[in-house]
Amino acid sequence: MITPATFTDHPPGARPAPRVRRRLATSAWLLVLSLAVLTFGFVASRPHTPPDQRPPTGGALAAQQAIEALVHPGPQPTALALLPKDFTRVTGVVPGQMQARDGTVRAVHVDGGCSTPWGDDNTKWDYAVPCKAHDLGYDLLRYAAAVGHPLGPDIRAALDQRLSTDMHATCGINPMGSPRKCRLVASLYSAGLVVNSWHQRWGPPVGDPIGPLLAGVAVIACLLVFRLRGWLQQRHVRAPAPAPVAPAPLSPWVTLAVGSLVLLILGESAIALARWAGAGPEWLWPFTWLAQLAPVFFFAGGRANAVGWCATRDSGGGYRQYLAHRASGLLRPALIFVVVALLVPLALELLGIPDGTNAAIMRIALHPLWLVGVYLLTVVATPLMLALHRRAAVASVAGLVVLVGLAELAAHALGSAVPHYLAAFALALLAQQVAFGRIRATHRLVPAAVLAAGVTGLVLLTTVGGVSRDLLGAPGTPPALSAPALPVLLLGAAQIALLGLAPKPITQLAARFAGAARVALRAPMSLYLGFLATMLLVVALVYLPDHPSAILVWLADPRTWVALALLAVPAVMVFWWFERHPRRAVPVLDTLGAGGWQAHAATVLGTGFAVVGLFGFALTRLGGDHGTIVGLPVDPIQNLIQLLIGVFLLHTVRTGFSAARSTWVVTGLACLPALLEAADAVTMAVHGVTALVALVAVASTLVPAKAVVQNT
């Protein structure tokens, strides 16, 4: 007999809790989610800001002069005489001339028209001639890009403004009995021009493929809905309020990790603000030594990893349970960096912050994402490194020190950034490996010697060795540590030795700030968005003139408040929807027998996709959108899909639904966009194998159902 449990994710015999219908709230949430995903896809597909170009010469200069003639029309088609000699050969466009309704004669692309999503539509008011002239101007922009010298954004903006002016003028010349409707249509067309040009950063016009974008957006929405369906069910369940339970004491290692990360973020931001305010590096470098706390973060996090692994083993669990529980809690707040990468550039653009400062702010805003990514790798490696520590503690530490040094030497010799990332990972493993050991209170000679050696080596390296004294946020440094690995290694040795010399004060300090650390752990996403909104406000104030009138004008500008709202409003929404109530912990024992081989597959695939997606998204948001991660192309939409696949699969392992049919149906569908547009063998192999595993997992869920049907 077939039961409802056959087709649902509820365990057999379990009765779902009664729900309260809140159709309006659910519809509003889904509408917000849909708009957010569409906005992300639209913004994430923007190209990076083109580099500044030299003054145009040759054919590019002729193209610019022809465009200037197009935007200043007269009785003769002057632009035709100014066209580059090889214009038709390069673009394949044969230009012509037509008389506009205002009496001017325009140089035009004869086969052009007013482009719309449904095709060319010149409307009944006849915008044809202005649109054809505008198309010729766009052809000239493409020509300049084809000959190696793209024209500046103001050139495209002038063309768009000319078309908008012509369309509105047509409404007065040829109103066709409906001038208001004509002006409305002209305004809509003008808005479409601005949006499209903004999306392409006012660069050369290109045809944006809409199919892959829509497919990626649909997959992102699907993954988010399935990942958040448990949260929606909890919102719709009327359950008695649980009795208040005193929170478990927070581990001092967790407090130390949270505190070091918070101080690093605040310190890096304060140092950057001081740089923009005019402070010189000779005054700031000592503060970079104090604020560079990445080794302390990995040290404390490594100790917390060891505690988590031992607790999982004591509860009867294994590597799968440890990894799913540990990684899920880490990846959930990491998703907020998608919002950061989406909204911070928009806010900076609205505030009018210079491009150089924009890049520095994005580097600071995404630096925690790199730290979280490296820390995720240490979580994965913890059981192996802990076993290695028990067998060869000193040799493992020495080997990691050598690995850091060799990776840095390889980076300088090869001129590649990849060894820098390896050095950062080795440094994180080294800090974790040291955290596995115990320094007895009576043996203070060892940490004292390490402290002296670390400080001495750091001073020599930054003076005699010629290494920069800036150890946090210096331009051009690898993003993982925001500093070279070797000086950070020496600084970290001194910091960890200092912790070993003062264990009791550190423990007391951690206990004093445990409450603040608990708040940060409960609402990390909303707190970080609020912090970034405050930081953008301060940055904008730094660049304002000293005159009080300029500040008043800035405050009265709607763009200022829209820019701040871009981060403040999501912070409030994230807190209200996700962080207002404490999360329900899922004990390891609840999922020990859940999933079978599907749970192991979900753990491996989830971890791999999460790591690739996380680092790929960080790279593409920092301008490295032409690289690869383990052979997979770096692309913001595909990297977000990979990250969400990882989060989704690890969540199903953590909650015991890794064997559910819907889990693997969604996973298989999420691989389709990459398979349909993949042009490289690695992408085809990774997503093809994942889709095949998903297909086998779905088929395995159908076998018991068929057996039940045959026995009835």
C-alpha positions as CSV (number, residue, x, y, z in Angstrom):
1,M,0.0,0.0,0.0
2,I,1.3,3.4,-0.9
3,T,1.3,6.0,1.9
4,P,1.9,9.7,1.8
5,A,5.3,9.1,3.3
6,T,6.3,7.4,0.1
7,F,6.3,10.7,-1.7
8,T,7.4,13.1,1.0
9,D,10.5,13.8,3.0
10,H,8.8,13.0,6.3
11,P,10.0,9.8,8.0
12,P,7.3,7.1,7.9
13,G,4.9,7.4,10.8
14,A,5.8,11.0,11.6
15,R,2.9,13.4,11.6
16,P,3.6,16.9,10.4
17,A,2.8,19.7,12.8
18,P,-0.4,21.7,12.1
19,R,0.3,24.7,10.0
20,V,-1.1,28.2,10.2
21,R,-1.9,29.5,6.7
22,R,-0.2,32.8,6.0
23,R,-0.5,33.1,2.3
24,L,0.2,36.8,2.2
25,A,3.4,36.5,4.2
26,T,4.6,33.6,2.1
27,S,3.8,35.3,-1.2
28,A,5.5,38.5,0.0
29,W,8.6,36.4,0.9
30,L,8.7,34.6,-2.4
31,L,8.2,37.9,-4.2
32,V,11.2,39.5,-2.4
33,L,13.3,36.4,-3.1
34,S,12.4,36.4,-6.8
35,L,13.3,40.1,-7.1
36,A,16.5,39.6,-5.2
37,V,17.6,36.7,-7.4
38,L,16.8,38.6,-10.6
39,T,18.6,41.6,-9.4
40,F,21.6,39.5,-8.5
41,G,21.7,37.9,-11.9
42,F,21.4,41.3,-13.6
43,V,24.1,43.0,-11.5
44,A,26.4,40.0,-11.4
45,S,26.5,39.7,-15.2
46,R,27.9,43.2,-15.5
47,P,31.4,43.3,-16.9
48,H,34.2,44.8,-14.9
49,T,35.1,48.4,-15.2
50,P,37.3,48.9,-18.3
51,P,40.7,50.4,-17.7
52,D,41.4,54.0,-18.5
53,Q,42.4,54.5,-22.1
54,R,44.8,56.9,-23.8
55,P,43.4,59.6,-26.0
56,P,42.1,57.9,-29.2
57,T,44.1,58.0,-32.4
58,G,43.7,56.7,-36.0
59,G,40.4,55.0,-36.6
60,A,39.2,55.3,-33.0
61,L,39.7,59.1,-33.2
62,A,37.7,59.2,-36.4
63,A,34.9,57.2,-34.8
64,Q,34.8,59.6,-31.9
65,Q,34.6,62.6,-34.2
66,A,31.8,60.9,-36.2
67,I,29.8,60.3,-33.0
68,E,30.3,63.9,-32.0
69,A,28.7,64.8,-35.4
70,L,25.9,62.4,-34.8
71,V,25.0,64.0,-31.4
72,H,25.0,67.5,-33.0
73,P,22.8,67.0,-36.1
74,G,22.4,69.6,-38.8
75,P,21.2,70.1,-42.4
76,Q,24.0,67.9,-43.7
77,P,25.0,64.3,-42.6
78,T,28.4,65.4,-41.5
79,A,29.1,62.1,-39.8
80,L,29.3,60.2,-43.1
81,A,32.3,62.2,-44.2
82,L,34.0,61.5,-40.8
83,L,33.6,57.8,-40.7
84,P,36.8,55.7,-40.5
85,K,38.0,54.5,-43.9
86,D,37.8,50.8,-42.8
87,F,34.5,51.2,-41.0
88,T,32.4,49.0,-43.3
89,R,35.1,46.4,-43.6
90,V,35.4,46.0,-39.9
91,T,31.8,46.2,-38.9
92,G,30.0,45.0,-42.1
93,V,27.6,48.0,-41.8
94,V,26.9,50.1,-44.9
95,P,25.7,53.5,-43.6
96,G,23.2,55.8,-45.3
97,Q,21.4,59.1,-44.7
98,M,17.8,59.9,-43.8
99,Q,15.9,63.1,-43.1
100,A,14.4,63.4,-39.6
101,R,11.0,65.0,-38.7
102,D,12.8,68.0,-37.3
103,G,14.3,68.8,-40.7
104,T,17.9,67.6,-39.9
105,V,19.6,65.0,-42.1
106,R,21.1,62.1,-40.2
107,A,23.8,59.6,-40.9
108,V,22.1,56.2,-40.1
109,H,22.4,52.5,-40.0
110,V,19.8,51.8,-42.7
111,D,18.8,48.4,-41.4
112,G,18.6,49.6,-37.8
113,G,15.6,50.5,-35.6
114,C,14.3,50.9,-32.1
115,S,15.4,47.7,-30.4
116,T,13.0,46.2,-27.8
117,P,12.8,42.8,-26.1
118,W,10.1,41.9,-28.7
119,G,12.1,43.1,-31.7
120,D,12.4,46.4,-33.5
121,D,9.5,48.7,-32.7
122,N,9.6,52.3,-34.1
123,T,6.1,53.0,-32.6
124,K,3.3,54.8,-34.3
125,W,5.0,58.2,-33.6
126,D,7.9,57.1,-35.8
127,Y,11.1,57.2,-33.8
128,A,12.8,55.4,-36.7
129,V,15.3,58.0,-37.9
130,P,16.7,58.8,-34.4
131,C,16.9,55.1,-33.6
132,K,18.8,54.3,-36.8
133,A,21.2,57.2,-36.2
134,H,21.7,55.9,-32.6
135,D,22.4,52.4,-34.0
136,L,25.1,53.9,-36.3
137,G,26.6,55.5,-33.2
138,Y,26.7,52.1,-31.4
139,D,28.3,50.6,-34.5
140,L,31.0,53.2,-34.2
141,L,31.5,52.3,-30.5
142,R,31.9,48.6,-31.5
143,Y,34.3,49.6,-34.3
144,A,36.5,51.5,-31.8
145,A,36.6,48.4,-29.5
146,A,37.4,46.2,-32.5
147,V,40.5,48.3,-33.4
148,G,41.7,48.1,-29.8
149,H,40.7,51.4,-28.4
150,P,37.2,51.5,-26.7
151,L,35.9,55.0,-26.3
152,G,35.0,56.5,-22.9
153,P,31.6,56.1,-21.2
154,D,30.7,59.7,-21.8
155,I,30.5,59.0,-25.6
156,R,27.9,56.3,-25.2
157,A,26.0,58.5,-22.6
158,A,25.9,61.3,-25.2
159,L,24.4,59.0,-27.8
160,D,21.7,57.8,-25.4
161,Q,20.9,61.4,-24.5
162,R,20.6,62.4,-28.1
163,L,18.1,59.6,-28.8
164,S,16.1,60.4,-25.7
165,T,15.9,64.1,-26.7
166,D,14.9,63.2,-30.3
167,M,12.1,60.8,-29.1
168,H,10.6,63.4,-26.8
169,A,10.9,66.1,-29.6
170,T,9.0,63.7,-31.9
171,C,6.1,63.8,-29.5
172,G,5.7,67.5,-30.2
173,I,6.2,67.2,-34.0
174,N,4.1,64.1,-34.6
175,P,1.9,63.6,-31.5
176,M,-0.7,61.4,-33.4
177,G,-3.4,62.6,-31.1
178,S,-1.8,61.2,-28.0
179,P,1.1,63.4,-26.9
180,R,1.1,62.2,-23.2
181,K,1.2,58.6,-24.2
182,C,4.0,59.4,-26.7
183,R,6.1,61.1,-23.9
184,L,5.4,58.1,-21.6
185,V,6.7,55.7,-24.3
186,A,9.7,57.9,-25.0
187,S,10.5,58.0,-21.2
188,L,10.2,54.2,-21.0
189,Y,12.5,53.7,-24.0
190,S,15.0,56.2,-22.5
191,A,14.9,54.3,-19.2
192,G,15.7,51.1,-21.1
193,L,18.6,52.8,-22.7
194,V,20.1,53.9,-19.4
195,V,19.6,50.6,-17.7
196,N,21.2,48.7,-20.6
197,S,24.1,51.1,-20.8
198,W,24.6,51.0,-17.1
199,H,24.5,47.2,-17.2
200,Q,27.3,47.3,-19.7
201,R,29.2,50.0,-17.7
202,W,28.8,52.4,-20.6
203,G,31.3,50.4,-22.6
204,P,31.0,49.0,-26.1
205,P,27.5,47.6,-26.8
206,V,27.4,43.9,-26.8
207,G,24.7,41.3,-27.1
208,D,24.0,39.9,-23.7
209,P,23.0,36.2,-23.9
210,I,19.7,36.0,-21.9
211,G,19.3,32.2,-21.9
212,P,22.2,31.2,-19.7
213,L,21.4,34.1,-17.3
214,L,17.8,33.1,-16.9
215,A,18.8,29.4,-16.5
216,G,21.3,30.3,-13.8
217,V,18.8,32.6,-12.0
218,A,16.2,29.9,-12.0
219,V,18.6,27.4,-10.5
220,I,19.7,29.9,-7.8
221,A,16.0,30.5,-6.9
222,C,15.3,26.8,-6.8
223,L,18.2,26.1,-4.5
224,L,17.3,29.0,-2.2
225,V,13.7,27.9,-1.9
226,F,14.6,24.3,-1.1
227,R,17.3,25.4,1.3
228,L,14.9,27.7,3.1
229,R,11.8,25.5,3.1
230,G,12.5,24.3,6.6
231,W,12.7,27.9,7.8
232,L,9.3,28.6,6.1
233,Q,7.7,25.5,7.7
234,Q,8.9,26.7,11.1
235,R,7.4,30.1,10.5
236,H,4.1,28.5,9.6
237,V,3.9,26.1,12.6
238,R,2.0,27.0,15.6
239,A,4.0,25.5,18.4
240,P,4.0,26.3,22.1
241,A,6.8,28.6,23.2
242,P,9.7,26.5,24.6
243,A,10.7,26.9,28.2
244,P,13.6,29.3,28.6
245,V,16.9,27.4,28.8
246,A,20.1,28.9,30.0
247,P,22.6,29.0,27.1
248,A,25.6,26.6,27.3
249,P,28.8,28.4,28.2
250,L,30.8,29.5,25.2
251,S,34.2,28.0,24.7
252,P,37.0,30.5,25.3
253,W,38.5,29.3,21.9
254,V,35.3,30.3,20.1
255,T,35.3,33.6,21.9
256,L,38.9,34.2,20.9
257,A,38.2,33.3,17.3
258,V,35.3,35.6,17.1
259,G,37.1,38.4,18.8
260,S,40.2,38.1,16.6
261,L,38.1,38.2,13.5
262,V,36.1,41.2,14.6
263,L,39.2,43.1,15.6
264,L,40.9,42.3,12.3
265,I,37.9,43.6,10.4
266,L,37.6,46.8,12.5
267,G,41.4,47.3,12.4
268,E,41.7,46.9,8.7
269,S,38.8,49.3,8.1
270,A,40.2,51.9,10.4
271,I,43.6,51.7,8.8
272,A,42.1,52.1,5.3
273,L,40.1,55.1,6.5
274,A,43.3,56.7,7.9
275,R,45.0,56.1,4.5
276,W,42.2,57.8,2.6
277,A,42.3,60.7,5.1
278,G,46.0,61.2,4.3
279,A,47.9,59.3,7.0
280,G,51.3,58.1,5.7
281,P,52.5,54.5,5.9
282,E,55.3,55.5,8.3
283,W,52.6,56.2,10.9
284,L,50.2,53.3,10.1
285,W,52.5,50.2,9.9
286,P,52.6,49.6,13.7
287,F,48.8,49.4,13.7
288,T,48.8,46.8,10.9
289,W,51.0,44.6,13.2
290,L,48.4,45.0,16.0
291,A,45.4,44.4,13.7
292,Q,46.8,41.5,11.7
293,L,45.1,38.7,13.8
294,A,44.6,36.1,11.1
295,P,47.0,33.6,12.8
296,V,45.2,34.0,16.1
297,F,41.9,33.4,14.3
298,F,43.2,30.1,12.8
299,F,44.8,29.1,16.0
300,A,41.6,29.5,18.1
301,G,39.5,28.1,15.2
302,G,41.8,25.1,15.0
303,R,41.3,24.4,18.7
304,A,37.6,24.6,18.3
305,N,37.8,22.2,15.3
306,A,39.6,19.7,17.5
307,V,37.0,20.0,20.2
308,G,34.2,19.6,17.6
309,W,35.8,16.5,16.1
310,C,36.4,14.9,19.5
311,A,32.8,15.7,20.6
312,T,31.5,14.1,17.4
313,R,33.5,10.9,18.0
314,D,32.4,10.8,21.6
315,S,28.7,11.0,20.4
316,G,29.3,8.0,18.1
317,G,29.5,10.0,14.9
318,G,32.2,10.1,12.3
319,Y,33.8,12.3,9.7
320,R,30.5,12.8,7.8
321,Q,28.6,14.0,10.8
322,Y,31.5,16.3,11.9
323,L,31.9,17.8,8.5
324,A,28.2,18.4,7.8
325,H,27.6,20.0,11.2
326,R,30.8,22.1,11.2
327,A,30.7,23.3,7.6
328,S,26.9,24.0,7.6
329,G,27.3,26.5,10.5
330,L,30.2,28.1,8.7
331,L,28.7,28.4,5.3
332,R,25.4,29.9,6.4
333,P,26.8,33.3,7.3
334,A,29.2,33.1,4.3
335,L,26.2,33.6,2.0
336,I,25.8,37.2,3.2
337,F,28.9,38.0,1.2
338,V,26.8,37.5,-1.9
339,V,24.7,40.4,-0.8
340,V,27.9,42.3,0.0
341,A,29.4,41.7,-3.4
342,L,26.1,42.7,-5.0
343,L,25.2,45.9,-3.1
344,V,28.5,47.5,-2.0
345,P,29.6,48.4,-5.5
346,L,26.1,49.8,-6.2
347,A,26.3,51.9,-3.1
348,L,29.8,53.1,-3.9
349,E,28.7,54.1,-7.4
350,L,25.7,56.1,-6.0
351,L,28.0,57.9,-3.4
352,G,30.5,58.9,-6.1
353,I,33.5,57.3,-4.5
354,P,36.6,57.2,-6.7
355,D,37.3,53.9,-8.5
356,G,40.6,53.3,-6.6
357,T,38.9,53.6,-3.3
358,N,36.1,51.3,-4.5
359,A,38.5,48.5,-5.2
360,A,40.1,48.9,-1.7
361,I,36.6,48.9,0.0
362,M,35.6,45.7,-1.9
363,R,38.9,44.1,-0.9
364,I,38.2,44.9,2.8
365,A,34.5,43.9,2.6
366,L,35.4,40.5,1.1
367,H,38.5,39.8,3.2
368,P,36.4,37.8,5.8
369,L,35.1,35.7,2.9
370,W,38.7,34.6,2.1
371,L,39.4,33.8,5.8
372,V,36.2,31.8,6.0
373,G,37.2,29.9,2.9
374,V,40.6,29.0,4.2
375,Y,39.1,28.1,7.6
376,L,36.7,25.8,5.8
377,L,39.7,24.0,4.4
378,T,41.1,23.6,7.9
379,V,37.8,22.2,9.0
380,V,38.0,19.6,6.3
381,A,41.6,18.7,7.2
382,T,41.2,18.6,11.0
383,P,40.8,14.8,11.5
384,L,43.8,14.1,9.3
385,M,46.0,16.8,10.8
386,L,45.0,15.8,14.4
387,A,46.0,12.2,13.7
388,L,49.3,13.5,12.2
389,H,49.8,15.6,15.4
390,R,49.4,12.5,17.6
391,R,52.1,10.6,15.6
392,A,54.6,13.4,14.7
393,A,53.7,16.7,16.4
394,V,57.1,18.4,15.9
395,A,57.7,17.1,12.4
396,S,54.2,18.2,11.2
397,V,54.8,21.7,12.5
398,A,58.2,21.9,10.9
399,G,56.9,20.6,7.7
400,L,54.2,23.2,7.5
401,V,56.8,26.0,8.2
402,V,58.9,24.7,5.3
403,L,55.8,24.5,3.1
404,V,55.0,28.2,3.8
405,G,58.5,29.2,2.9
406,L,58.6,27.1,-0.3
407,A,55.3,28.4,-1.4
408,E,56.3,32.0,-1.1
409,L,59.6,31.3,-2.9
410,A,57.6,29.7,-5.7
411,A,55.3,32.6,-5.9
412,H,58.2,35.0,-6.4
413,A,60.0,32.7,-8.9
414,L,56.9,31.9,-11.0
415,G,55.1,35.2,-10.7
416,S,51.9,33.4,-10.0
417,A,49.3,34.0,-7.3
418,V,48.5,30.3,-6.8
419,P,51.5,29.7,-4.5
420,H,50.4,32.6,-2.4
421,Y,47.1,30.9,-1.8
422,L,48.9,27.7,-0.9
423,A,51.1,29.6,1.6
424,A,48.0,31.1,3.3
425,F,46.5,27.6,3.6
426,A,49.7,26.2,5.0
427,L,49.9,29.0,7.5
428,A,46.3,28.3,8.6
429,L,47.1,24.6,9.0
430,L,50.3,25.5,10.9
431,A,48.4,27.7,13.4
432,Q,45.8,24.9,13.8
433,Q,48.6,22.3,14.3
434,V,50.1,24.4,17.1
435,A,46.7,24.7,18.7
436,F,46.5,20.9,18.9
437,G,49.4,20.9,21.4
438,R,49.4,21.9,25.0
439,I,52.0,24.2,26.5
440,R,52.4,23.5,30.2
441,A,52.4,26.5,32.5
442,T,55.8,25.5,34.0
443,H,57.4,25.5,30.6
444,R,57.5,29.2,29.8
445,L,60.9,29.1,28.2
446,V,59.6,27.7,24.9
447,P,56.9,30.4,24.3
448,A,59.3,33.1,25.5
449,A,62.0,31.9,23.0
450,V,59.4,31.7,20.2
451,L,58.2,35.2,21.0
452,A,61.7,36.6,20.9
453,A,62.5,34.8,17.7
454,G,59.3,35.9,16.0
455,V,59.7,39.5,16.8
456,T,63.4,39.5,15.9
457,G,62.8,37.7,12.6
458,L,59.9,40.1,11.7
459,V,62.1,43.1,12.4
460,L,64.9,41.8,10.3
461,L,62.6,40.7,7.5
462,T,61.0,44.2,7.3
463,T,64.3,46.1,7.5
464,V,67.2,44.1,6.1
465,G,65.0,41.8,4.0
466,G,63.3,44.6,2.3
467,V,59.7,43.3,3.0
468,S,57.0,45.9,3.5
469,R,56.2,46.7,7.1
470,D,52.5,47.0,6.2
471,L,51.0,43.7,7.3
472,L,47.3,44.4,6.6
473,G,45.5,45.8,3.6
474,A,48.6,46.9,1.6
475,P,47.8,47.4,-2.1
476,G,48.7,44.4,-4.3
477,T,49.0,41.9,-1.5
478,P,47.4,38.4,-1.7
479,P,43.7,38.6,-0.7
480,A,43.7,35.6,1.6
481,L,45.8,37.2,4.3
482,S,45.8,40.8,2.9
483,A,49.6,40.6,3.5
484,P,52.6,38.4,2.5
485,A,52.7,35.1,4.3
486,L,56.2,35.1,5.6
487,P,56.0,38.2,7.8
488,V,52.5,37.1,8.9
489,L,54.1,33.7,9.9
490,L,56.6,35.4,12.1
491,L,54.0,37.8,13.6
492,G,51.7,34.8,14.2
493,A,54.5,32.9,16.0
494,A,54.9,35.9,18.4
495,Q,51.2,36.3,18.9
496,I,50.6,32.6,19.7
497,A,53.6,32.5,22.0
498,L,52.2,35.5,23.8
499,L,49.0,33.6,24.3
500,G,51.0,30.7,25.8
501,L,52.7,33.0,28.2
502,A,49.5,34.5,29.6
503,P,46.9,31.7,29.5
504,K,44.9,32.8,32.6
505,P,44.5,36.5,31.6
506,I,43.4,35.4,28.1
507,T,40.9,33.0,29.6
508,Q,39.5,35.7,31.9
509,L,39.3,38.1,29.0
510,A,37.5,35.6,26.9
511,A,35.0,34.9,29.7
512,R,34.3,38.7,30.0
513,F,33.5,39.1,26.3
514,A,31.7,35.8,25.9
515,G,28.3,37.6,25.8
516,A,29.4,39.9,23.0
517,A,30.8,36.9,21.1
518,R,27.5,35.1,21.5
519,V,25.6,38.1,20.0
520,A,28.1,38.1,17.1
521,L,27.5,34.4,16.5
522,R,23.8,34.8,16.6
523,A,23.4,37.7,14.2
524,P,26.7,37.8,12.1
525,M,25.0,38.7,8.8
526,S,22.9,41.7,10.0
527,L,25.8,43.0,12.1
528,Y,28.2,42.9,9.2
529,L,25.8,44.6,6.8
530,G,25.2,47.3,9.4
531,F,28.9,47.7,9.9
532,L,29.4,48.1,6.1
533,A,26.6,50.7,5.9
534,T,28.4,52.7,8.7
535,M,31.7,52.3,7.0
536,L,30.4,53.6,3.6
537,L,28.9,56.6,5.4
538,V,32.3,57.4,7.0
539,V,34.1,56.9,3.6
540,A,31.7,59.3,1.9
541,L,32.3,61.9,4.6
542,V,36.0,61.6,4.2
543,Y,35.7,62.6,0.5
544,L,33.3,65.5,1.2
545,P,34.6,69.0,1.0
546,D,35.1,70.8,4.3
547,H,32.4,73.4,3.5
548,P,29.2,72.9,5.6
549,S,27.1,73.7,2.6
550,A,28.6,70.7,0.7
551,I,27.6,68.4,3.5
552,L,24.0,69.7,3.5
553,V,23.8,69.2,-0.2
554,W,25.1,65.7,0.1
555,L,22.6,64.9,2.8
556,A,19.8,66.2,0.7
557,D,20.8,64.1,-2.3
558,P,18.4,61.1,-2.6
559,R,21.3,59.0,-3.9
560,T,23.0,59.2,-0.5
561,W,20.0,57.7,1.3
562,V,19.5,55.1,-1.4
563,A,23.1,54.0,-1.1
564,L,22.9,53.6,2.7
565,A,19.5,51.9,2.5
566,L,21.0,49.3,0.1
567,L,22.9,47.8,3.1
568,A,20.8,49.0,6.0
569,V,17.5,47.5,4.7
570,P,18.9,44.1,4.0
571,A,20.5,44.1,7.5
572,V,17.1,44.7,9.1
573,M,15.5,42.0,6.9
574,V,18.1,39.4,7.5
575,F,17.9,40.0,11.3
576,W,14.1,39.9,11.3
577,W,13.7,36.8,9.1
578,F,16.7,34.7,10.0
579,E,18.5,35.9,13.1
580,R,15.8,37.2,15.4
581,H,15.3,33.8,17.0
582,P,18.0,31.4,18.1
583,R,18.5,28.4,15.8
584,R,17.5,25.0,16.8
585,A,20.5,22.8,17.2
586,V,20.5,19.4,15.5
587,P,22.2,16.8,17.7
588,V,24.6,14.5,16.0
589,L,22.8,11.4,17.2
590,D,19.7,12.5,15.3
591,T,21.4,11.9,11.9
592,L,23.8,8.9,12.6
593,G,21.8,6.4,10.6
594,A,20.3,8.7,8.1
595,G,21.2,8.7,4.4
596,G,23.4,5.6,3.8
597,W,25.6,6.0,0.7
598,Q,23.7,9.1,-0.4
599,A,24.8,10.9,2.8
600,H,28.4,10.1,2.0
601,A,28.0,11.3,-1.6
602,A,26.2,14.5,-0.4
603,T,29.0,15.2,2.0
604,V,31.8,14.8,-0.6
605,L,29.9,16.7,-3.3
606,G,28.7,19.4,-0.9
607,T,32.1,20.1,0.5
608,G,33.7,20.2,-3.0
609,F,31.1,22.5,-4.5
610,A,31.1,24.8,-1.4
611,V,34.9,25.3,-1.5
612,V,35.0,25.9,-5.3
613,G,32.0,28.2,-5.2
614,L,33.2,30.2,-2.2
615,F,36.7,30.9,-3.6
616,G,35.5,31.3,-7.1
617,F,32.9,33.9,-6.0
618,A,35.6,35.8,-4.0
619,L,37.9,35.8,-7.1
620,T,35.3,37.0,-9.6
621,R,34.2,39.8,-7.3
622,L,37.8,41.0,-7.0
623,G,38.3,41.2,-10.8
624,G,39.8,37.8,-11.5
625,D,37.0,36.7,-13.7
626,H,39.2,35.1,-16.3
627,G,40.8,32.5,-14.1
628,T,39.9,29.0,-13.0
629,I,39.5,27.1,-9.8
630,V,40.7,23.5,-10.1
631,G,39.9,23.8,-13.8
632,L,36.4,25.2,-13.4
633,P,35.9,28.7,-14.9
634,V,35.4,31.6,-12.5
635,D,31.9,33.1,-13.1
636,P,29.8,34.9,-10.5
637,I,26.5,33.2,-11.3
638,Q,28.0,29.7,-11.7
639,N,30.1,30.1,-8.6
640,L,27.0,31.1,-6.6
641,I,25.2,28.0,-7.9
642,Q,28.2,25.9,-6.8
643,L,28.2,27.5,-3.4
644,L,24.5,27.0,-3.0
645,I,24.7,23.3,-4.1
646,G,27.3,22.8,-1.4
647,V,25.3,24.6,1.2
648,F,22.2,22.6,0.2
649,L,23.8,19.2,0.2
650,L,25.6,19.7,3.5
651,H,22.4,20.9,5.1
652,T,20.5,17.8,4.0
653,V,23.3,15.7,5.6
654,R,23.0,17.7,8.8
655,T,19.2,17.4,9.0
656,G,19.0,13.8,7.9
657,F,17.4,14.3,4.4
658,S,20.3,13.4,2.2
659,A,18.5,10.3,1.0
660,A,15.3,12.2,0.1
661,R,14.3,12.1,-3.5
662,S,13.8,15.9,-3.7
663,T,17.4,16.4,-2.6
664,W,18.8,14.7,-5.6
665,V,16.2,16.0,-8.1
666,V,17.2,19.6,-7.1
667,T,20.9,18.7,-7.3
668,G,20.6,17.2,-10.8
669,L,18.6,20.2,-12.1
670,A,21.2,22.6,-10.6
671,C,23.8,20.9,-12.9
672,L,21.9,21.4,-16.1
673,P,22.8,25.1,-16.9
674,A,26.6,24.3,-16.6
675,L,26.2,21.2,-18.8
676,L,24.2,23.1,-21.4
677,E,26.7,26.0,-21.9
678,A,29.9,24.3,-20.8
679,A,32.8,24.6,-23.3
680,D,35.5,22.9,-21.3
681,A,36.0,19.3,-20.3
682,V,36.5,19.9,-16.6
683,T,33.1,21.6,-16.2
684,M,31.4,18.8,-18.2
685,A,33.1,16.1,-16.1
686,V,32.4,17.7,-12.7
687,H,28.7,18.5,-13.4
688,G,28.2,15.4,-15.4
689,V,29.4,13.1,-12.7
690,T,27.3,15.0,-10.1
691,A,24.2,14.7,-12.3
692,L,24.9,11.0,-12.8
693,V,25.2,10.5,-9.0
694,A,21.9,12.4,-8.5
695,L,20.2,10.2,-11.1
696,V,21.3,7.0,-9.4
697,A,20.2,8.4,-6.0
698,V,16.8,9.3,-7.4
699,A,16.5,5.8,-8.9
700,S,17.4,4.2,-5.6
701,T,14.5,6.0,-3.9
702,L,12.1,4.5,-6.5
703,V,13.0,0.9,-5.7
704,P,11.2,0.6,-2.3
705,A,8.2,2.3,-3.7
706,K,7.9,-0.2,-6.6
707,A,8.3,-3.0,-4.2
708,V,5.5,-1.7,-2.1
709,V,3.2,-1.3,-5.1
710,Q,3.9,-4.9,-6.2
711,N,3.0,-6.3,-2.7
712,T,-0.4,-4.6,-2.6
